[in-house]
Amino acid sequence: MAAASISLICLFLVLGVFQQSCQGSDSFACNPKDARTKDLPFCRVTLPIQDRVRDLLARLTLQEKVKLLVNAALPVPRLGIKGYEWWSEALHGVSNVGPGTKFGGDFPGATSFPQVITTAASFNASLWEAIGRVVSDEARAMYNGGVAGLTFWSPNVNILRDPRWGRGQETPGEDPLVVGRYAASYVRGLQGNDGNRLKVAACCKHFTAYDLDNWNGVDRFHFNARVSKQDMEETFDVPFKMCVKEGKVASVMCSYNQVNGVPTCADPNLLKKTVRAQWRLDGYIVSDCDSVGVFYDSQHYTSTPEEAAADAIKAGLDLDCGPFLGVHSEEAVKKGLLKEVDINNALVNTVTVQMRLGMFDDNAAGSSSSYARLGPKDVCSPAHQDLALEAATQGIVLLKNHGPSLPLSTRRHRTLAVIGPNSDATLTMIGNYAGVACGYTTPLQGLGKYASSTLHQPGCADVACANDTLFGAAIDAARQADATVLVMGLDQSIEAEFRDRVGLLLPGRQQDLVSKVAAASKGPTVLVLMSGGPIDVSFANNDPRIGGILWAGYPGQAGGTAIARVLFGTTNPGGKLPMTWYPQEYLRNLAMTAMEMRSSPSKGYPGRTYRFYKGPVVYPFGHGLSYTKFVQTIPNNVPTVTVVSIALDGRHHTTSLNKTTTTTINDSSSYGKAIRVTHAKCSKLSVGLDVDVRNVGNRDGSHTLLVLSSPPRQGGWAPPHKQLVAFEKVYVPANTQRRVRINIHVCKHLSVVDGSGIRRIPMGRHKLHIGDLMHSVSLQPATL
């Protein structure tokens, strides 16, 4: 969301257009004590929701309808309907970023989980869903207490395409499968499993190709993302499609930017055709805050505000975060640019979600729902805070362990020098889009529980580290201590919404501080990094005096405890990087505005993410060490090649294998031997593969199986040189073995996208890489 959005909303508060309502235990609508409405069909819980919605809309005037098209929806007193604030946030805990949620009184704070990029590093889908369940428990409790809504505009499922993006911290990383699986898992946790009923309504944002905020004079309000059909289908849309089809999300948010010259919130091909028709969204589409106003005022996409309102609604937008549709939609109808039925169609989607949430039932929480019992005792509960600690611990990535230097010993490392601008951090640990945490354990506090004494020196006044004024005291502390822990990195002053990074190095004099402290340290030196994006710490990786490097991301309220547990070996690290860590050189002549995923050696373009970039890295995607050793093997009875026949769906047939193209009839593809996914019988087309994981060390630990596929190289479509097709987290005690079943859906995971944006299944041998193991899947067309 934009700071400008909040300013506009405040303006409309003054004008009386915006009305904030907090719903407590009183009914949002359909109060059984209200004689005017208690017998109306839209209040009858025994009727199907679609009938109730139809009845309600038939009772509304046009003037009432347009006031329901905005996030600060006005009340309809004559029908007993209160005003409602749609905008609440729950990216990694209930947040007060949106005006729909307030902290105070019985709800002074909420559990603040690690920032999403950190939680994603766990590669643990069951953890992601568990966090969603806890967040929605707390959200429902706060709604019951009258201080929150039930519509939460989270999660952010954009791809981390460029390492400089200030909002990369909000995302699950650079891989479409990981981001999509995170989206579906977290959404399921948020929305619950009560059939068509919703615990809260989640929202996957920002659709689509949104991954630039403010770089080199180009901001998101004016950016036109030029994206090929191939990249759109293969990369940018994948998480949103998974969120809608697998997560059954209740909402999708369109973004500020244009895609190929059309604002996303005014593009019927994106909204009506793709999200609504192809993916079958059962919910509403909302704009990012003031997006409709942005494409009129800043992008000058239409000549009049009425045209902008009409274009947005006719494209499939149902709700405007901001006042624009509420101000201009009625006039658009009067001018013939928009029909009232178009507004009705939008309200069907929003009101249906409200009814699925129980807001039109006997009370605000839903009379038939156990959610009504949730209250202050269910927020910041010990169990919830324990899960925040577990998530932070699972998300920490051990990048380097020379010697090994880690874990530290409470016996040998009694005096600890704790140094760095993030060493006593609180707010930094929770990143952006956070609320008020239940409490904080800083790295200094966490480490202090393991050491007999700590020598604390910040070394830098802040992460900008503009000078070396504080270096001397930090170096002296390192000389005296048995071990030194440097907690360095970034914060929201370096990477944030509307603030993209200028480079990948540690800011200011931080690198100088790290090197000088390591040179002076009496004992082992460990570097702990807080950041949302990757940092080029090649100097530290190559410095033998720096024994260990940890990436903690932004680890949430319990970050200090989690860092200390990993450093002292109470917990065995098991996180893996969800994004590539590039050297600073990667950015040379690389514009953030260049959207192409594929490399172009002739143009000096390096490509994006591990799937297309083949150059040098600081740490690769999926990197992460452990204090134990895991060995992966494929059982002896498994053949080295799995053969799968691809049958067509009955409407098509294969041509002769002797021809250059094995595809469907009338398909004149020049992309080698391949079958369109839409022409194949895909429903049960999968490959199951067993992998044995043995822990041959003396410490229990968790291991992440990453399965990457290299498709056959044929034709002219330039598929990814490797692509994650499956991942599983497995806990393996010391000196034991666990068997993991990997299931790979052929049409989804082994297909590739051609230059026209068509997804195809290449025939031939696909190589599956599982660490050092390799297994092949040979795909062939079924013959008639």
N, C-alpha and C positions, 0 to 999 in steps of 0.2 A: 504494500500500500504506500501511497505517497504522502509526504508531509503536507503537500498542497491539499490533499483530500481532507485532512483533518481541519485545515483552515476553512475550507468551503463549508464543511459541516457546521463548524462554529458560527459561520456567517448566517447559515439558515436557522440555527438556533435563535440568533438575535431576531431574524425576520419572522420567527414563529412557524416556519414551514417544517422544521425538524422537531419531532417529539420523542423523547426518550422515555420508555416505560420499563419498569422493573416488575416482573411478574413473580409474585410469591405464591403462597398456597391458594390464593384466590384464582378462580377460573380465568383463563385467557379469553375464553368465549364459552357460551352454552352453560352458564351458571344455572343449576337446577332451581335456584331460588328466584330466577328472573322470569316472571310470568310472560314477558313479551316473547321470549325465545325458547323456552324449555320444550315446547311441543313442535317447534319447527323441524322440518325434515333434516336440515343440515346438522342438527344437534342430536339426532337419533343414532346412537352407536350401533344399533342392530342393522342399519342400512349399509350397503356397500359404500365405500369411500367415494367412488366416482359419482354415485347418486347424490351424496351429501354435497359434494363440490358443485355439481350442476345446480342444485337447489340454491346454494348460497350465491353463486354468480348471478343467477336470475333475479335476485333481490337487490343487487347493487346498482347504483347509478354510475354513469360514466365518470362523473366527478369523484366518486368514491373509489372506483377501480384504479384510476391513474395514481391515486395517493398510496396504493398498495404495490406499486411497481418499484419502489425505492427501499433501500435498507432500513431507513427510519420510517416504517410504514405507520400511517396515521390510524387512529381508532375509527370504528364505525359505531358510534354510541347507540343508534336506533336499533342495531342488531346485536348489541351487547358484546361487541368485539373490541378489545383493547388495542392500543398501539403496540407495535413490536419492532425491536431492533434486531435485524438479521445478522449484523456483523459482530461475531465473536471469533476468537482465534484459539487454537489448541495445537500448535505445531509440535511441541514436546512438553506439554503440560498446559493446564488452563492458563490463558494469558489475558492481560488487560490491555493489550494493544488496541483491540477493537472496542468501540464504545458500549457494546452489549454486555460487558463483564466488568464488575467492580470488586475490589478487595476492601475489606474492613469489617468491623463488627465480629460476627461469628465466623467470618471467612477472611482472616488476615493474610492468608497466602494459600498456595497450592503446591503440590509436589512438582519440582522442576527437574525433569529428566535431562539427560545429555542432549546437546544439539543433535539434529538428525544425522549429520555426517558422521558423528561419533558412534551413534547407535547403529548406523548402517555397517560400520566396521566389524560388528559382531557377526555379520552374515547369519544371523539367527532369526528366522522368520517367526518362530513361536514367541520369541522375546518381543518382537515388534508388535505382534497382536496383543500380548499381555500388557504392554505399555498402553496401547489403545484402550483396553478395557478399564485400566486404572484411571486414565484421563477422563473417560466418559463417566465413570462413577463419580468423580469429583465434579465434573461439569453438571451432571444431573443434580447432585447435592446442592450446588450453588444455584441452579435454576429453582429448585424447591425453596431455597432461602431467599429468592427474589433478587439475586445479584448477577444472574447470567442468563443468556438465551439458550437455545437448543440447536442453533445452526452455527457450526464452527467451520470456518474457511481454512481448513487444513486437511491433508498435508500438501507441501510443495513437492511436486514430482517432476520438475524440469530436470533436464540432463545437465550435469556439470561439464559443459563443452570446453570452456576456456578457464584455465587455472586462476585467472585474475578476477573472476566474477565475485563481487562482494557478497552475493546471496548464495554462493555455492555451499556455504555452511548449512543452509536450510534443506539441502537436497540429500538424497541417499547416494550421490556419487555420479560416476560417468557411464556406468553400464546400464543399458536399457532394461535388461532382465532383472537386475538387482533393484533398480528404481521401481519397476513395475510390480515386482513381488513385495517390496516394502509397501507400496501404495495399497495393494490389495489386502495385505496383512493388517496394516495399521487401521485401515478403513473398517475392516471386519470387527476389529477390537472396539473401535469407536461406536459403530452403529448397532452392535449387538446381534443376537441370533434369534430374535423373536418374530420370525416370519416376516410379514410385511410391515410390522411395527418397527419403529426406529427408536433406539435409545437416545442418540443424538444424530444429527445429520452432518456428515462429513462433506468435504469439498476438495476435489483435486484441482490444483492450480499450477501454473498459469498457462492456459492453452492458447498458443503453442509457439515453439521456437523462441521462447523468451529466456535469454540468458545474458543480457547486457543491461546494466543500469546507468552508468555514466562513465564513459571512457573517451578520452581525447576529444572532448567537445561534442560527442554524440550521446544523447540520453535516450532512455526507453520511450519517452513520449513522442520522439521524432524518428525513431529507428524503423527502417523498413528491412526486415530480415528476408534476404533473397535465398530461398531454400528450394533445392531440387525435389522432385517427386520421390526420387530414390531416398534421399536423406530424410524426408518427412516420414515416409512409410517405415523405413528401417531403423530410425533413431528417435526422432522427436515425438512421434505420436505413440510409440510403443507403451510407455508407462501409463498414458491416459487411457489407452484402449484396455490395458489390463485392469486399471482402476475401475473402469465402468463395467467391463464384462465379467471380471473375476471378483472384484471387490464389491460390486453392486453399489457403488457410491451414489449418494443422493444429490450430488451437485458437481458441476464443473465450472470453473472460472476462466473466462477469456482474458487475454492479456492486453497490455497497453500498445504493444508494437504492432506494426503492420507485417503481414507475411505476403511477399510478392505483390506489394502495392495495395493491399486491402487490409483495413483494420480487422483484427481477429474478431472483435465484438460486432462487426458489421458484415461478416462473411458467411453467407448461407451454406457455402460448400463445407466450411469447417463446423458450423454449429448445427444447422438443420440436417444436412446431408450426412455428415460423418458422425458427430456425437449422438444425435437424436435417432437418425434413421439406421445407419450402419451398426453402431455400437449398442443401440437400444437403451439409451440413458433413461432410467426410471427416476426422474427427479427434475431439477431446475438448473438453468444456466444463468450464472451471475457475472456481471462485469467486475473487473478490478476497479478499485475506487476512482471514480470520475473518468473511466475509460471512454464513455460515450462523449462526455464533454471534451476530453482530450482529442478525440478524432475530429471533432468539430472545431474547437478553438485552436489547437496546436497543429494538427495535421491538415486542417482545412479540406477534409475529405468531402464535405457537403457544403452547399451554399447557405443553407438556413438551418437553425437548430431543429425545426420541425422535420426536415428531411433526415437529419441525424437520428432523431428519435424513431422515425418510421423505419429507416434502414436497419437499426439495431433490433427492433422488435420483429420485423419481418425476417431478419436473418436467423432468428431463433433465440434471441436474448429474452429471458423471462424476468430478470431482476437487475436493477441498477444500483450498484453501491455508489451512492451519491444522489443528488437531487434532480439530475437532468431530465429523466423520463417523467418524473412527477410534475415538472414545470411545463414541459413541451408536448407531451403525448396527446392531451386533449385537443390542443390546437392542430396537431397533425391530423387528427380525425376530422376536425371541422374543415380542414383544407383538402380533404380527400386523399391525403398521402397514406393514410392508415385506416383500417377498418376496425370497428369495435370488436369484431370477432377475433382480430389479431391480439388485442389486449386480453380478451377472454382466454385465448389459448395459452398466453403467458401465465395468467393467474391460475389456470387449472394446474399447472406444474408446481407453482409455489404453494398454493393452498393444499394441494394433495400431500405435499411433504409435511406441512403443519398438522394435517389430520393424522398422518402416519406417526407423528411424534406424540399424538394424544392431546394436542392443544385445543381441540374442539370436543373433547370428552368431558366427563363430569367435573374434573378439576385440572389444574395446570399440568400436573405430572402424569395424568392418565390414570383413571380410576382403577383399571384392571391391571395395572402394572406394578411390579415390585419396586420399580424405580422411585415410586412416591415415598418410600421409606428412607431413602438416602438423605443424609443431613450432615451437619458439621463434623460429626465423629468419623465420617467417611472421607474427609479431606485431610491430607498430611498424616494419615494413619501410619503406625509403625511398619505395617506390611508394605504400604506404598513407598515409604522412604527406603525400605530395604530393597525394593525393586529398582529404585533410582540408583542405589549403590551398585547393585548387580549389573545394571545396564552400563554404567560408567566403567566398571571393571572389565566387562566383556568387550567394550569398545576400544580399550587402550591397545595400541600396536607397538610391539617391541621391534624397532627398526635396526638396531645394532647391539651386539653383545660381544665385544672383543675380549678374549681371554679364556673363559667368560668373566666379566666383571660383575654381572648380576646373577642372582639376587644379592643384595647387601646382607650383612650379618649383624644382628643385634648384639652379638658378642664382640665382634671385631670392629664394628663401626659405631662406636658409642657416642662420639661427638660428630655432629653433622653440620656442615656449612650449607645453608639454604639460601640461594642467591638468585636474583633476577626480578624483573619488573612484574612477573606474574606469580611470584613465589608466595604472596599472601593475598591472592586475588579472590574476590567474591563474585561480583557482577560479571566479570569477564568470563567466569566458568559457565554461565548459562546462555551465553550468546544472545542472538536477537530473537524477536517474537516470543520472549519469555514473560512470565508473570512475576509475582512476588513469591520467592522461594520459601519453603517451610523454615529453612535455616541454611547455613553454609558451613562446610568444613574446608578450609583453605589448604593448599599444599603444605604450608608451614605447620598448620595444626595437625594435619594427618601424619606428617613425618615426625612431629614431636612426640607422638605416641609410641614410636619405635626407638627413638634415640634417647640416650640419657640426658643429652643437652644439645641445643641447636644454636648455631651462630648465624643470625639472620642479617643479611645485607641486601638491599634491592639492587645495587650495582648501577641501575639506571633509574631516573626519576619516573619514567613511564616507558611504554613499549617504543615510543619514538626514539628514545635513547640518543638525544641530540648531542651529548658531550660525555667526557670521561670523568666528570667531577667526583662521582661516587665509586670509581673503579678501585681506588686504593684500599678502602675498607673491605671491599668484597675480596680482593686478592689476599689481604691479611687473614680474613676468616678462612679462606681455603687452605692457607699454610698451616693453620692450627688444627684443622678438623681431620678426623679419621676418614671421612669421605665427603665429597661435595656434590650437591644436587643443584643444577642450574635450571630454573623454570623460566623459560623465555618464550618468544613467539609474538603473536598478534593479538589484537582486540578489535572492538567495533570502531575505533578511530582509524583503523587501517583497512578493514573489510566490513562492509555493511550494505544494507539497502541504500541505493543511490550513491554507493561509494565502491567503485571497482579499484583493484590494486594497480599500482604502477609497475610492479616487478615482483620477483619471487624470492628475493633475498631477505634475510632478517633485517628489520628496519634499523636505520641509524647506525649506532656504534655497537649493536648487540653482538655481532660476530667478533668484533675486537675484544669485547668483554669475555665472551666464552673462551676464546683462545688464550687470553692472558690468565684467566682463572685456572684453566686446565694446566697450563704450564707451571703454575705456582702450587697447585694442589698437592698436599702431602699424601693423600689417599686416592682411591679411584674417583673419577669425575663422570657424572651422568648428566646428560642433557635431556630435559623434558620440554616438549614443545606444545603450546596451546595455539591452535589455529583452526580455521574452517577449511582453508585451502592449502595446497602443498607449498612447501618452503624448500628452496635450494640450500641444503645444509651439506653440500659436498665437502666443504672444508672440515666439518666435524666427522663425517663418515670416514674421511681419509686421515684423520688425526689419531694416532695410536694412544695419545694421552686422554682421549675421550673414550672411555670404555663402553658406555652404553648410551643409546638414544631411544627415547620413548615419545610417541605421539599420542597425546591425550585429547586432541580435538578441543571442543568446549564441553567438559565432562559433566556439567550440571551441578546441582547443589551438593552432592557427595563426592565431588571430584578429588578433593584432597585426600580423603580416605582411600579412594580407589587407586590413586597414584602411589600412595605409601604401601598399600597391600601388594601391588605389583613389584615395586622396587625392592621390598624386603621378602618377597617370595611367599607371602601368605596366600597369594593367588598366582597361578601360572598364567601369563599372558597368552591370549588366543586370538586377538583381533587381527584383521587383514585390511590393508589399504583399499578403500572403495574408489580410489582415483590414482592416476599416475602422478608421480612427483618428478617434474621436469627440471632440467638445469635452466638457469637464467638465459642461456644462449637460445633456448627454444623460442623465446619471444622475439628474437631479432626479426624485424620487418613483418611480424605476424599481427595483423589488425584483428581486434576483437570483433569487428564487424564482418569478417570473412566467415561465412557460415558453412562452407564446404567441409565435410567430414574426411573425404579422401585426400590423400597427398597428391601433389603434382610436382615431381622432381624437376621438370623442365621450367617451372615457374618458381622454384625454390620454396614451395609451400609444403610444410612438414606433415600435414594431416592432423586429425584430432583424436584423442583418446587412444588407449592401447589397441583398439581394433584396427586403426589405420596408420598410426604413427610407429615408425620402426627405428627411430633415432635413439641416441643415448638418453638414459634416464638416471635420476638420482635413486629412486626406488620405483619398481614397477607396480602396476595394479595387482592387487592380491598379495603383496609382500607382507610378511609378518612372521616373527620368530617366536620360539617357545623355550621354556627352561627344560623341556624334555625333547625326545626325538620320536617322531612318528614315521612308520614305514607303511606304505600303501602297496597292496598286491591285488592282482585279479586271480580268483580261484583257478586252479589248474584245469578244472573241467569246463571252463568257459572257452569257446573257440576264439581265435584271434580276430576273426571277422564275423560280424553279424550281418546276414543278408535279409533285406526287407523288400518285399514286392509292393509297388504302389499301384493300387487299383483305381480306375476312374469311376466317376459317380454315376455312370449309366447314360448320361446325356452326351458323353464324348467317348472317343476311342483312340487308341494309340496307333501311330503309324509304324512302318517297318523299322526295325533296329538298324538296318543297313543304310538308312538315310542319315543325313547329317543332323537332323533334328528328331528327337524322340519327344513328342509333345502331343497336344490334342488337335483334333481335326480343325482345319481353317486357321491354325495358329502359325503365322509366318515368322516366328521368333528367330533372331539371329544369335541367340544367347546360348548356343550349345544344347546338349541333351538335358532337357528339363521339362517338368510338368507344372502347370499353374496350380497353385494351392487350391484355388476355387474349383478346379476340375477334378480334384482327387477325393477319394473317400478317406477323410481325415480323422473321423471321430475316435477310432480305436487304433490308430496307427502310431504305435509307440515302441520304444526300445527300452528294455529293462537290463540293467547291468549291475552286478554285485561287485563291491570293492571291499576288501578286508583292510582295516586300519589297525595297526598294532603299535602300542606305546611301548617302546623298548627302553625307555628311561626309567628313572626312579621317582618321578613326580606325576601325579594325576594331572590331566589336562584336557582341553577341548581342541579339536582339530576341525578345520574347515576343508571339505573336499570341494575343489573347484574343477569343473569339467568344461574344457574349452574345445570347440570344434574348428577344424580347418576344412572348408569345403573344397571339392575338386576345382581346380583352376581351369576354366574352359570358357570359351566365348568372350564377350567384351564387357561383362557387367562389373568387374572389379569388386568381388565380394570382400568382406573383412578378411584380413589374413588370419585372424582368429577371433572367436566369439564365444563368450560364456553361454553355455546352454543348460547348465544345472549347477547347483551348489547345495551342500548339506553340512550342517554343524553336528558333530558327534563328540560326546564326552567319553574319554577312554582312560580308565584308571591305569596306573603304572603296571607294566608287565602283563597287560591283558590285551585282548583283541576284540574288535567289534566289526560286524559286517554291516555295510551300508548299501541299501538298494537305491540306485540312481535310475530315475525314469525320465526318458527324453522323448518328448512328443515330436514326431518327425516333421509334421507340417508347420508347427510353430517354431521349433528350435533348429531344425536342419534346413529350413528354407532360406533363401536369400532374395534380395530385391533387385530387379533390373533397372535400367536407366529410365524406364517409363513409370516406375513406381509399382510394378506388378511383382507380387511375391511368387516365387517359383521354387520347386524342389529339384535341385540338380541331381541327375543320375550319376552314378559312379561312387567312388570311395570317399567317405567323409572320415577324417582322422579325429578321434577324440583323445585329447591330452588331459591326463589326470596326474599332475605333477610330472614325474619322470616316466609314468606309464603311458602306453599308447594302445588304443583299441580302435578298430575300424568298423564302420557301418557302411555296407555296400547297398546302395539303393538302385533298384531296377524296376522298370515298368512291368506290370502284370500283363501277360499276353492273353488275348481273347481265346 
